Amino acid sequence: MTAVPATGTVPPPRAVRAYRRAVRREHGRGMLRTALGATWDVVVGAAVLGALGAQAGRRLVHGVPSHGTAVSAQTAGWLLAAAAVALVGAGLRGLVAAGPVSAQPAAVSWILAGPVDRAGVLAPRFWLSGAGATAAGAAAGALLPAPTEPALALVLTAAVTGAVVAAAAFATAAVAQQPHGRSSRSGAPRRVGTGLLVVAAVGGLVVAVAGLAGHPLPAVSAGPVLAAVAVAAVVVAAIGGWRARAGLGGLDRGTLASGGALVLGVATTVTWMDTSLLRGVADDRRWRDRATVHSRRLRGSGPGALLRADLRRLGRQPDRVVGFVALAVVPYVVAAVADPIWVAVAQVLAGALAVGRLTAGLRTVSDQPGLRRMLRIDDRSLHVLHTALPAAGAVLWMAVTAPALVAAGDPALAGTPAAGDPALGAAVAAAVGALAAAVRAATRPPLNYGSVVVPDVGFGATPVGLISQVLRGADVALLLAGLILAGAGYPVRLAVATVALAWSLRTRTAD
């Protein structure tokens, strides 16, 4: 094994990396083989999911008949532009949350705590993270215009633009991570990302409504626009990358460990298929970023106090409201480019995600049996009380997204016209279905990894019990979407959603 440098000297970064590789080899961990294996898994998974997404988008846009107004290239192009802006905003927020330069607890405690050249040790991680962000941006840029069957030149231009924009976002987040920008690390870059998401949502709504009204926005040549964006992004990436690399030595261990905890939470969530692990880390970061709040006494007692606590919790997490509003644009976007039946599907699936953002209180009482005992209210009453806010959100969702079904104008979505207003019936069924899916996901008990496994029948043993637990909540939304595609009327979908909601709110037998 490589010798450890003598005490009192500062080991060069190359010696530290050589020592770590030697330790890994002694424990039977080939660094190159491990890295290549992990990279191969990620590349294959991204390629499969990207191909499926591109094929689904192409069929959604080109494989369905028109309804009222023709699907125009202008509308599809502008919607893709809004999607690109949303991806940049989400990517910037994700990079800020993850560091973007981070370190795992072992490295923070045993390497970065010693007398080492911190900038030299972190430099490979910095360049690898930047390269990963650039590759992800290139892949997203190449896949984004795929539903419109673009020319090869446009795909290559979009890939290059996506790469340099991702590099610019990485450099911006890395500069904000430096000590001189730490006060804005959770401020300006995150606000910029949120602003981009809001702009994308508003722009997508405007484009969709204009397309549904038969007045699509005028077409704009994508090539010059992408070239201009790429040039500006190259400048930002070059300046930001140079500043971020120069300031690596000033990153303290607390900053590096904060991003490392989130990365570790993501990896653990994927490994154990338990989103509650990542949700706990994300909630902890969210409350720490908020730092302080104005403490106020909850008025009243019992159910009234619990309802006020849910409202106050939501007021202290405005990102949830922003996500709810942004998801309301999805049915209008689908109505502008797809067959009416897909509007109803989008209303259910997006509604489940939107209402799920309002279930923080329900998740809290479901995950903490001790808290339920302290409140001295039976479990069913607690679950019903904390379902009030998501139920109000579902009603609001119904009112906001019902015009998308009206614009689609297909009476077959909800039975015969004699049964009532088809759009209203479909909207009510979608709201109850979204509420049922969100409540079922929020009341999921801890995962039981010793659940039912189907015997091997030639394709490998399948842990059916574990899969059903992971899909809890999503199964209701997917079932309702399948019923819509199968032509079931809204009374059937409403009955299924009501039964699922009542089953999710049943009294628990044990904690």
Residue pairs with C-beta under 8 A, 6 or more apart in sequence:
1 19
1 22
1 23
1 26
2 15
2 18
2 19
2 22
4 11
4 19
5 11
5 15
9 115
10 115
10 116
10 117
11 19
11 115
11 116
12 117
12 120
13 116
13 117
13 120
13 121
13 123
14 120
16 111
16 116
16 121
17 121
17 124
20 111
21 31
24 30
24 31
25 31
46 139
50 139
50 143
53 143
54 143
54 146
54 147
57 146
57 147
58 146
58 147
58 149
60 147
60 334
60 337
60 338
60 342
61 71
61 76
61 147
61 148
61 337
61 338
62 147
62 149
64 338
64 339
64 342
65 339
67 339
67 340
67 408
67 409
67 410
68 212
68 407
68 409
69 211
69 212
69 213
69 214
71 211
71 336
71 337
71 338
72 211
72 216
73 148
73 219
74 211
74 216
74 217
74 218
74 219
75 207
75 208
75 210
75 211
75 216
75 217
75 336
75 337
76 147
76 148
76 337
77 148
77 219
77 220
77 222
78 203
78 207
78 216
78 217
79 204
79 207
79 208
79 333
79 336
79 337
80 144
80 145
80 147
80 148
81 203
82 200
82 201
82 203
82 204
82 207
83 144
83 200
83 204
84 141
84 144
84 162
85 196
85 199
85 200
85 203
86 196
86 197
86 200
86 201
86 204
86 326
87 140
87 144
88 165
88 169
88 193
88 196
89 192
89 193
89 194
89 195
89 196
89 197
89 199
89 200
90 193
90 197
91 133
91 136
91 137
91 166
91 169
91 193
92 169
92 172
92 173
92 189
92 190
92 192
92 193
92 196
93 190
93 193
93 194
93 197
95 133
95 169
95 170
95 173
96 173
96 176
96 185
96 186
96 189
96 190
96 193
97 259
97 262
97 282
97 285
98 259
98 262
98 263
99 129
99 173
99 174
99 177
99 255
99 256
99 258
99 259
99 260
99 262
99 263
100 129
100 133
100 170
100 173
100 174
100 177
100 259
101 122
101 125
101 126
101 129
101 174
101 177
101 244
101 248
101 251
101 256
101 259
102 125
102 256
102 257
102 258
102 259
102 260
102 262
102 263
103 112
103 122
103 125
103 253
103 256
103 257
103 259
103 260
104 260
104 263
104 264
105 257
105 260
105 261
105 264
107 260
108 253
108 256
108 257
108 260
111 121
112 118
112 121
112 253
112 256
113 253
117 249
118 248
118 249
118 251
119 245
119 248
119 249
122 248
122 251
122 256
123 245
123 248
126 174
126 244
126 245
126 248
129 170
130 167
130 170
130 171
130 174
130 241
133 166
133 167
133 169
133 170
134 163
134 164
134 166
134 167
134 170
135 163
136 166
137 162
137 163
137 164
137 165
137 166
137 167
137 169
138 159
138 160
138 162
138 163
138 166
139 159
139 162
140 162
140 166
141 158
141 159
141 160
141 161
141 162
141 163
141 165
142 155
142 156
142 158
142 159
142 162
144 158
144 162
145 154
145 155
145 158
145 222
146 155
150 158
153 223
154 222
154 223
157 222
157 223
157 226
157 227
157 230
158 222
158 226
160 230
161 226
161 227
161 229
161 230
161 233
164 230
164 233
164 234
164 237
165 229
165 230
165 233
167 233
167 237
167 241
168 233
168 234
168 236
168 237
168 240
170 237
170 241
171 236
171 237
171 239
171 240
171 241
171 243
171 244
172 189
172 236
172 240
173 189
174 240
174 241
174 244
175 181
175 240
175 243
175 244
175 247
176 182
176 184
176 185
176 188
176 189
177 185
177 244
177 251
177 255
178 243
178 244
178 247
178 250
178 251
179 247
179 250
179 251
179 252
180 247
180 250
182 255
186 289
194 319
194 322
197 322
197 326
198 322
198 326
200 326
201 325
201 326
201 329
204 329
204 332
204 333
205 329
205 332
205 333
207 216
207 217
207 333
207 336
208 329
208 332
208 333
208 335
208 336
209 332
209 336
210 216
210 217
211 336
211 337
212 332
212 335
212 336
212 407
258 285
261 281
261 285
262 281
262 282
262 285
264 281
265 277
265 278
265 280
265 281
265 282
266 278
268 274
268 277
268 278
269 275
269 277
269 278
272 447
273 447
273 466
273 470
274 447
274 470
276 367
276 446
279 363
286 317
286 319
290 316
293 316
296 312
298 305
298 308
298 309
298 312
299 305
299 308
300 308
302 377
303 377
303 381
303 385
306 361
306 375
306 377
306 382
306 385
306 386
307 385
307 388
307 389
309 361
310 360
310 361
310 386
310 388
310 389
311 389
313 360
313 361
314 320
314 321
314 358
314 360
314 389
317 360
320 357
320 358
320 360
321 357
323 353
323 354
323 357
324 354
324 355
324 357
324 358
324 393
324 397
327 350
327 351
327 353
327 354
328 350
328 354
328 397
328 400
328 401
330 346
330 350
331 343
331 346
331 347
331 350
331 401
331 404
331 405
332 401
332 403
332 404
332 407
333 346
334 342
334 343
334 345
334 346
334 404
335 343
335 404
335 405
335 407
335 408
340 405
340 408
340 409
340 410
340 412
340 413
341 410
341 412
341 413
341 484
341 485
343 404
343 405
343 408
343 413
344 405
344 413
344 426
344 430
344 484
345 481
345 484
345 485
347 401
347 404
347 405
347 426
347 427
347 430
348 430
348 433
348 434
348 437
348 477
348 480
348 481
348 484
349 477
349 481
350 401
351 394
351 397
351 401
351 430
351 431
351 433
351 434
352 433
352 434
352 437
352 438
352 441
352 473
352 474
352 476
352 477
354 393
354 397
354 434
355 390
355 393
355 394
355 397
355 434
355 435
355 437
355 438
356 390
356 437
356 438
356 441
356 442
356 473
358 389
358 390
358 393
358 438
359 386
359 389
359 390
359 438
359 439
359 441
359 442
361 386
361 389
362 383
362 386
362 387
362 390
362 439
362 442
362 443
363 442
364 371
364 386
365 371
365 372
365 375
365 382
365 383
365 386
366 383
366 442
366 443
366 444
366 445
369 511
372 379
372 382
372 511
373 511
375 382
377 385
378 507
379 507
379 508
380 505
380 506
380 507
383 439
383 443
383 505
384 505
387 435
387 439
387 505
390 435
390 438
390 439
390 442
391 435
394 431
394 432
394 434
394 435
394 438
395 431
397 430
397 431
397 434
398 427
398 428
398 430
398 431
399 427
401 427
401 430
402 423
402 424
402 427
405 413
405 422
405 423
405 426
405 427
406 423
408 423
410 422
411 417
411 422
412 422
412 487
413 422
413 423
413 426
413 484
413 490
414 420
414 422
414 423
414 424
414 425
414 426
414 429
414 489
414 490
415 422
415 425
415 489
415 490
415 491
419 425
419 489
419 491
422 490
425 490
425 491
425 494
426 490
428 490
428 494
429 480
429 490
429 491
429 493
429 494
429 497
430 480
432 494
432 497
432 498
432 501
433 476
433 477
433 480
433 493
433 494
433 496
433 497
433 500
434 477
435 497
435 501
436 476
436 497
436 498
436 500
436 501
436 504
437 473
437 474
437 476
437 477
437 480
437 500
438 473
439 501
439 504
439 505
440 472
440 473
440 475
440 476
440 500
440 501
440 503
440 504
441 472
441 473
441 474
442 473
443 504
443 505
444 469
444 472
444 473
447 466
447 469
447 470
448 465
448 466
448 469
449 466
451 463
451 464
451 465
451 466
451 468
451 469
452 463
452 464
452 465
453 461
453 462
453 463
453 464
453 465
454 461
454 462
454 463
454 464
455 461
468 475
471 478
476 497
476 500
479 496
480 493
480 496
480 497
483 492
483 493
483 496
484 493
